[in-house]
Amino acid sequence: MIRPILTEKSLRLMEEGQYTFDLNREWTKPQIKFFVEDLFNVKVSTIRTYRLPRQLKTQKRAIIQLQGDQTLDYTFAESE
């Protein structure tokens, strides 16, 4: 389970090349890095994770910083 977070803070971070996701609490940083690099075809520089207070016990949030001037594209075009 992974979904992008679009809040005022996350939109500000996106301008700096950092993207915020909610994901399964059991995922480790190497697993998150592999998944993001494979899904979006980018190189991850750093990953910061934390749990939100009073959230479901199965979720945590990750802030992912990309290398260089790379960006993530959240839109997926259907292949014909």
N, CA and C atoms as an extended XYZ file, in Angstrom:
240
Properties=species:S:1:pos:R:3:atomname:S:1:resname:S:1:resid:I:1 pbc="F F F"
N         0.852       -1.172        0.000 N   MET     1
C         0.000        0.000        0.000 CA  MET     1
C         0.900        1.239        0.000 C   MET     1
N         0.729        2.051       -1.001 N   ILE     2
C         1.473        3.306       -1.066 CA  ILE     2
C         0.584        4.327       -1.767 C   ILE     2
N         0.533        5.511       -1.190 N   ARG     3
C        -0.248        6.585       -1.821 CA  ARG     3
C         0.426        7.913       -1.535 C   ARG     3
N         0.410        8.801       -2.512 N   PRO     4
C         1.030       10.112       -2.299 CA  PRO     4
C         0.172       10.972       -1.376 C   PRO     4
N         0.820       11.836       -0.635 N   ILE     5
C         0.156       12.768        0.269 CA  ILE     5
C         0.242       14.158       -0.337 C   ILE     5
N        -0.898       14.818       -0.448 N   LEU     6
C        -0.937       16.168       -1.002 CA  LEU     6
C        -1.516       17.122        0.040 C   LEU     6
N        -0.640       17.662        0.870 N   THR     7
C        -1.014       18.657        1.868 CA  THR     7
C        -0.214       19.925        1.586 C   THR     7
N        -0.473       20.947        2.352 N   GLU     8
C         0.259       22.200        2.165 CA  GLU     8
C         1.763       21.993        2.372 C   GLU     8
N         2.115       21.242        3.400 N   LYS     9
C         3.530       20.972        3.663 CA  LYS     9
C         4.140       20.109        2.557 C   LYS     9
N         3.422       19.082        2.119 N   SER    10
C         3.989       18.197        1.095 CA  SER    10
C         4.135       18.915       -0.248 C   SER    10
N         3.236       19.836       -0.549 N   LEU    11
C         3.364       20.603       -1.793 CA  LEU    11
C         4.587       21.520       -1.741 C   LEU    11
N         4.865       22.073       -0.573 N   ARG    12
C         6.070       22.896       -0.399 CA  ARG    12
C         7.323       22.042       -0.560 C   ARG    12
N         7.294       20.831       -0.008 N   LEU    13
C         8.432       19.925       -0.134 CA  LEU    13
C         8.642       19.468       -1.578 C   LEU    13
N         7.559       19.331       -2.333 N   MET    14
C         7.667       18.908       -3.726 CA  MET    14
C         8.485       19.908       -4.537 C   MET    14
N         8.405       21.177       -4.194 N   GLU    15
C         9.194       22.195       -4.896 CA  GLU    15
C        10.684       21.996       -4.671 C   GLU    15
N        11.038       21.315       -3.570 N   GLU    16
C        12.437       21.049       -3.244 CA  GLU    16
C        12.872       19.646       -3.675 C   GLU    16
N        12.011       18.940       -4.416 N   GLY    17
C        12.344       17.600       -4.880 CA  GLY    17
C        12.123       16.519       -3.843 C   GLY    17
N        11.234       16.771       -2.858 N   GLN    18
C        10.922       15.789       -1.827 CA  GLN    18
C         9.447       15.436       -1.924 C   GLN    18
N         9.149       14.138       -1.866 N   TYR    19
C         7.790       13.661       -2.056 CA  TYR    19
C         7.362       12.839       -0.850 C   TYR    19
N         6.089       12.997       -0.442 N   THR    20
C         5.571       12.372        0.767 CA  THR    20
C         4.578       11.272        0.410 C   THR    20
N         4.722       10.116        1.060 N   PHE    21
C         3.849        8.972        0.817 CA  PHE    21
C         3.410        8.359        2.135 C   PHE    21
N         2.180        7.812        2.158 N   ASP    22
C         1.731        6.930        3.228 CA  ASP    22
C         1.993        5.512        2.757 C   ASP    22
N         2.485        4.673        3.663 N   LEU    23
C         2.774        3.307        3.266 CA  LEU    23
C         2.669        2.365        4.440 C   LEU    23
N         2.847        1.093        4.166 N   ASN    24
C         2.750        0.060        5.178 CA  ASN    24
C         3.852        0.237        6.212 C   ASN    24
N         3.506        0.134        7.464 N   ARG    25
C         4.457        0.358        8.554 CA  ARG    25
C         5.586       -0.666        8.573 C   ARG    25
N         5.370       -1.834        8.015 N   GLU    26
C         6.370       -2.889        8.046 CA  GLU    26
C         7.463       -2.715        6.991 C   GLU    26
N         7.273       -1.820        6.040 N   TRP    27
C         8.279       -1.627        4.994 CA  TRP    27
C         9.526       -0.977        5.577 C   TRP    27
N        10.679       -1.458        5.133 N   THR    28
C        11.949       -0.873        5.549 CA  THR    28
C        12.388        0.155        4.508 C   THR    28
N        13.381        0.966        4.868 N   LYS    29
C        13.869        1.981        3.928 CA  LYS    29
C        14.412        1.378        2.634 C   LYS    29
N        15.167        0.276        2.674 N   PRO    30
C        15.602       -0.322        1.405 CA  PRO    30
C        14.429       -0.809        0.537 C   PRO    30
N        13.378       -1.336        1.161 N   GLN    31
C        12.205       -1.767        0.405 CA  GLN    31
C        11.493       -0.571       -0.223 C   GLN    31
N        11.371        0.523        0.518 N   ILE    32
C        10.736        1.735        0.006 CA  ILE    32
C        11.540        2.278       -1.169 C   ILE    32
N        12.853        2.320       -1.020 N   LYS    33
C        13.722        2.829       -2.076 CA  LYS    33
C        13.582        1.993       -3.342 C   LYS    33
N        13.625        0.672       -3.213 N   PHE    34
C        13.497       -0.203       -4.368 CA  PHE    34
C        12.151        0.006       -5.059 C   PHE    34
N        11.069        0.084       -4.278 N   PHE    35
C         9.730        0.239       -4.840 CA  PHE    35
C         9.592        1.552       -5.601 C   PHE    35
N        10.038        2.658       -5.017 N   VAL    36
C         9.911        3.972       -5.656 CA  VAL    36
C        10.783        4.042       -6.908 C   VAL    36
N        12.011        3.546       -6.824 N   GLU    37
C        12.894        3.580       -7.995 CA  GLU    37
C        12.358        2.720       -9.125 C   GLU    37
N        11.772        1.583       -8.797 N   ASP    38
C        11.222        0.687       -9.812 CA  ASP    38
C         9.934        1.243      -10.414 C   ASP    38
N         9.053        1.769       -9.580 N   LEU    39
C         7.755        2.249      -10.053 CA  LEU    39
C         7.866        3.532      -10.860 C   LEU    39
N         8.674        4.490      -10.404 N   PHE    40
C         8.749        5.801      -11.046 CA  PHE    40
C         9.987        5.990      -11.919 C   PHE    40
N        10.892        5.017      -11.932 N   ASN    41
C        12.102        5.082      -12.754 CA  ASN    41
C        12.938        6.323      -12.433 C   ASN    41
N        13.231        6.513      -11.136 N   VAL    42
C        14.043        7.628      -10.641 CA  VAL    42
C        15.081        7.076       -9.674 C   VAL    42
N        16.020        7.916       -9.253 N   LYS    43
C        17.019        7.550       -8.251 CA  LYS    43
C        16.705        8.282       -6.946 C   LYS    43
N        16.602        7.535       -5.858 N   VAL    44
C        16.291        8.095       -4.546 CA  VAL    44
C        17.585        8.465       -3.836 C   VAL    44
N        17.626        9.672       -3.268 N   SER    45
C        18.790       10.139       -2.533 CA  SER    45
C        18.675        9.775       -1.055 C   SER    45
N        17.591       10.210       -0.405 N   THR    46
C        17.381        9.924        1.014 CA  THR    46
C        15.921        9.601        1.282 C   THR    46
N        15.692        8.886        2.383 N   ILE    47
C        14.339        8.549        2.829 CA  ILE    47
C        14.254        8.832        4.317 C   ILE    47
N        13.236        9.594        4.704 N   ARG    48
C        12.953        9.835        6.120 CA  ARG    48
C        11.573        9.255        6.407 C   ARG    48
N        11.453        8.468        7.457 N   THR    49
C        10.164        7.867        7.807 CA  THR    49
C         9.756        8.281        9.206 C   THR    49
N         8.456        8.317        9.428 N   TYR    50
C         7.925        8.593       10.758 CA  TYR    50
C         6.489        8.111       10.828 C   TYR    50
N         6.027        7.896       12.058 N   ARG    51
C         4.638        7.512       12.286 CA  ARG    51
C         3.870        8.723       12.790 C   ARG    51
N         2.664        8.872       12.291 N   LEU    52
C         1.818        9.973       12.732 CA  LEU    52
C         1.156        9.622       14.058 C   LEU    52
N         0.949       10.600       14.920 N   PRO    53
C         0.271       10.306       16.189 CA  PRO    53
C        -1.186        9.921       15.957 C   PRO    53
N        -1.613        8.918       16.687 N   ARG    54
C        -3.001        8.446       16.664 CA  ARG    54
C        -3.467        7.975       15.294 C   ARG    54
N        -2.578        7.510       14.478 N   GLN    55
C        -2.971        6.949       13.182 CA  GLN    55
C        -3.142        5.448       13.330 C   GLN    55
N        -3.634        4.850       12.270 N   LEU    56
C        -3.757        3.400       12.272 CA  LEU    56
C        -2.393        2.765       12.525 C   LEU    56
N        -2.373        1.664       13.199 N   LYS    57
C        -1.119        1.024       13.542 CA  LYS    57
C        -0.424        0.415       12.331 C   LYS    57
N        -1.073        0.423       11.196 N   THR    58
C        -0.497       -0.223       10.014 CA  THR    58
C         0.123        0.772        9.045 C   THR    58
N         0.180        2.055        9.398 N   GLN    59
C         0.688        3.044        8.460 CA  GLN    59
C         1.844        3.843        9.034 C   GLN    59
N         2.720        4.301        8.132 N   LYS    60
C         3.723        5.292        8.463 CA  LYS    60
C         3.900        6.171        7.236 C   LYS    60
N         4.591        7.266        7.401 N   ARG    61
C         4.768        8.230        6.325 CA  ARG    61
C         6.246        8.331        5.989 C   ARG    61
N         6.533        8.472        4.701 N   ALA    62
C         7.916        8.591        4.248 CA  ALA    62
C         8.063        9.840        3.399 C   ALA    62
N         9.143       10.574        3.622 N   ILE    63
C         9.511       11.712        2.777 CA  ILE    63
C        10.724       11.263        1.975 C   ILE    63
N        10.568       11.255        0.665 N   ILE    64
C        11.583       10.726       -0.232 CA  ILE    64
C        12.191       11.867       -1.023 C   ILE    64
N        13.507       11.971       -0.974 N   GLN    65
C        14.216       13.006       -1.733 CA  GLN    65
C        14.907       12.338       -2.911 C   GLN    65
N        14.748       12.950       -4.085 N   LEU    66
C        15.329       12.411       -5.304 CA  LEU    66
C        16.677       13.043       -5.591 C   LEU    66
N        17.503       12.339       -6.340 N   GLN    67
C        18.807       12.850       -6.726 CA  GLN    67
C        18.662       13.846       -7.862 C   GLN    67
N        19.456       14.906       -7.819 N   GLY    68
C        19.487       15.886       -8.906 CA  GLY    68
C        18.167       16.601       -9.101 C   GLY    68
N        17.832       16.839      -10.359 N   ASP    69
C        16.610       17.571      -10.719 CA  ASP    69
C        15.491       16.644      -11.159 C   ASP    69
N        15.461       15.433      -10.663 N   GLN    70
C        14.425       14.480      -11.052 CA  GLN    70
C        13.099       14.845      -10.394 C   GLN    70
N        12.005       14.473      -11.049 N   THR    71
C        10.672       14.691      -10.501 CA  THR    71
C         9.861       13.413      -10.651 C   THR    71
N         8.829       13.285       -9.834 N   LEU    72
C         7.915       12.152       -9.930 CA  LEU    72
C         6.681       12.573      -10.706 C   LEU    72
N         6.179       11.673      -11.523 N   ASP    73
C         4.947       11.910      -12.256 CA  ASP    73
C         3.883       10.991      -11.675 C   ASP    73
N         2.870       11.570      -11.008 N   TYR    74
C         1.817       10.775      -10.383 CA  TYR    74
C         0.786       10.278      -11.370 C   TYR    74
N         0.789       10.770      -12.600 N   THR    75
C        -0.195       10.346      -13.588 CA  THR    75
C         0.345        9.147      -14.359 C   THR    75
N        -0.483        8.151      -14.490 N   PHE    76
C        -0.095        6.955      -15.228 CA  PHE    76
C        -0.996        6.832      -16.453 C   PHE    76
N        -0.398        6.948      -17.617 N   ALA    77
C        -1.163        6.827      -18.863 CA  ALA    77
C        -1.368        5.354      -19.159 C   ALA    77
N        -2.563        5.028      -19.628 N   GLU    78
C        -2.847        3.651      -19.985 CA  GLU    78
C        -2.188        3.339      -21.306 C   GLU    78
N        -1.533        2.195      -21.385 N   SER    79
C        -0.912        1.805      -22.647 CA  SER    79
C        -1.961        1.142      -23.538 C   SER    79
N        -1.883        1.446      -24.808 N   GLU    80
C        -2.887        0.917      -25.733 CA  GLU    80
C        -2.419       -0.367      -26.348 C   GLU    80
